[in-house]
Amino acid sequence: MPIDSLPQLLLRAAAALVGILLVLATIYSAVETFVVPRSANDPLTRFVFRRIFAIFLFFTRNAKTYAERDRVMAFFAPTGLLMLPPVWIFLVMMGFTLILVAPH
């Protein structure tokens, strides 16, 4: 096995560190969102919900009445909650990918 240069070694260490932080931050976000019995203001959850809200605003832009808008917006919270686990799974997978690729 060849000896790595210092920049390569630092890059691998940084990748592993970013991967560890990504996994820990994602797990923290999941626990804070679903387990903590108070309203948590988690940045990752807020990011996902804001993107979904923007999509829902796009679909309600031509609503002429409150009832029309409410009919669409009724699905906003359930859609947001259903989108969080796939986002968390993706981020954990990316974190573990960085951790596992770092030593090679």
MODELLER restraints for C-alpha pairs under 7 A, 6 or more apart:
rsr = mdl.restraints
at = mdl.atoms
rsr.add(forms.Gaussian(group=physical.xy_distance, feature=features.Distance(at['CA:12:A'], at['CA:102:A']), mean=4.65, stdev=0.5))
rsr.add(forms.Gaussian(group=physical.xy_distance, feature=features.Distance(at['CA:12:A'], at['CA:103:A']), mean=6.54, stdev=0.5))
rsr.add(forms.Gaussian(group=physical.xy_distance, feature=features.Distance(at['CA:13:A'], at['CA:102:A']), mean=6.74, stdev=0.5))
rsr.add(forms.Gaussian(group=physical.xy_distance, feature=features.Distance(at['CA:15:A'], at['CA:98:A']), mean=5.60, stdev=0.5))
rsr.add(forms.Gaussian(group=physical.xy_distance, feature=features.Distance(at['CA:15:A'], at['CA:99:A']), mean=6.74, stdev=0.5))
rsr.add(forms.Gaussian(group=physical.xy_distance, feature=features.Distance(at['CA:15:A'], at['CA:102:A']), mean=5.84, stdev=0.5))
rsr.add(forms.Gaussian(group=physical.xy_distance, feature=features.Distance(at['CA:16:A'], at['CA:98:A']), mean=5.71, stdev=0.5))
rsr.add(forms.Gaussian(group=physical.xy_distance, feature=features.Distance(at['CA:16:A'], at['CA:99:A']), mean=4.46, stdev=0.5))
rsr.add(forms.Gaussian(group=physical.xy_distance, feature=features.Distance(at['CA:16:A'], at['CA:102:A']), mean=5.48, stdev=0.5))
rsr.add(forms.Gaussian(group=physical.xy_distance, feature=features.Distance(at['CA:19:A'], at['CA:95:A']), mean=3.89, stdev=0.5))
rsr.add(forms.Gaussian(group=physical.xy_distance, feature=features.Distance(at['CA:19:A'], at['CA:96:A']), mean=6.00, stdev=0.5))
rsr.add(forms.Gaussian(group=physical.xy_distance, feature=features.Distance(at['CA:19:A'], at['CA:98:A']), mean=4.93, stdev=0.5))
rsr.add(forms.Gaussian(group=physical.xy_distance, feature=features.Distance(at['CA:19:A'], at['CA:99:A']), mean=5.20, stdev=0.5))
rsr.add(forms.Gaussian(group=physical.xy_distance, feature=features.Distance(at['CA:20:A'], at['CA:95:A']), mean=6.27, stdev=0.5))
rsr.add(forms.Gaussian(group=physical.xy_distance, feature=features.Distance(at['CA:20:A'], at['CA:99:A']), mean=6.70, stdev=0.5))
rsr.add(forms.Gaussian(group=physical.xy_distance, feature=features.Distance(at['CA:22:A'], at['CA:91:A']), mean=6.89, stdev=0.5))
rsr.add(forms.Gaussian(group=physical.xy_distance, feature=features.Distance(at['CA:22:A'], at['CA:92:A']), mean=6.87, stdev=0.5))
rsr.add(forms.Gaussian(group=physical.xy_distance, feature=features.Distance(at['CA:22:A'], at['CA:95:A']), mean=5.28, stdev=0.5))
rsr.add(forms.Gaussian(group=physical.xy_distance, feature=features.Distance(at['CA:23:A'], at['CA:92:A']), mean=5.00, stdev=0.5))
rsr.add(forms.Gaussian(group=physical.xy_distance, feature=features.Distance(at['CA:23:A'], at['CA:95:A']), mean=5.25, stdev=0.5))
rsr.add(forms.Gaussian(group=physical.xy_distance, feature=features.Distance(at['CA:26:A'], at['CA:88:A']), mean=5.98, stdev=0.5))
rsr.add(forms.Gaussian(group=physical.xy_distance, feature=features.Distance(at['CA:26:A'], at['CA:91:A']), mean=6.73, stdev=0.5))
rsr.add(forms.Gaussian(group=physical.xy_distance, feature=features.Distance(at['CA:26:A'], at['CA:92:A']), mean=6.57, stdev=0.5))
rsr.add(forms.Gaussian(group=physical.xy_distance, feature=features.Distance(at['CA:29:A'], at['CA:42:A']), mean=6.25, stdev=0.5))
rsr.add(forms.Gaussian(group=physical.xy_distance, feature=features.Distance(at['CA:29:A'], at['CA:44:A']), mean=6.63, stdev=0.5))
rsr.add(forms.Gaussian(group=physical.xy_distance, feature=features.Distance(at['CA:32:A'], at['CA:40:A']), mean=6.23, stdev=0.5))
rsr.add(forms.Gaussian(group=physical.xy_distance, feature=features.Distance(at['CA:33:A'], at['CA:40:A']), mean=6.24, stdev=0.5))
rsr.add(forms.Gaussian(group=physical.xy_distance, feature=features.Distance(at['CA:49:A'], at['CA:80:A']), mean=5.64, stdev=0.5))
rsr.add(forms.Gaussian(group=physical.xy_distance, feature=features.Distance(at['CA:52:A'], at['CA:80:A']), mean=6.48, stdev=0.5))
rsr.add(forms.Gaussian(group=physical.xy_distance, feature=features.Distance(at['CA:53:A'], at['CA:76:A']), mean=6.96, stdev=0.5))
rsr.add(forms.Gaussian(group=physical.xy_distance, feature=features.Distance(at['CA:56:A'], at['CA:73:A']), mean=6.78, stdev=0.5))
rsr.add(forms.Gaussian(group=physical.xy_distance, feature=features.Distance(at['CA:56:A'], at['CA:76:A']), mean=6.99, stdev=0.5))
rsr.add(forms.Gaussian(group=physical.xy_distance, feature=features.Distance(at['CA:60:A'], at['CA:69:A']), mean=5.58, stdev=0.5))
rsr.add(forms.Gaussian(group=physical.xy_distance, feature=features.Distance(at['CA:60:A'], at['CA:72:A']), mean=6.94, stdev=0.5))
rsr.add(forms.Gaussian(group=physical.xy_distance, feature=features.Distance(at['CA:63:A'], at['CA:69:A']), mean=5.51, stdev=0.5))
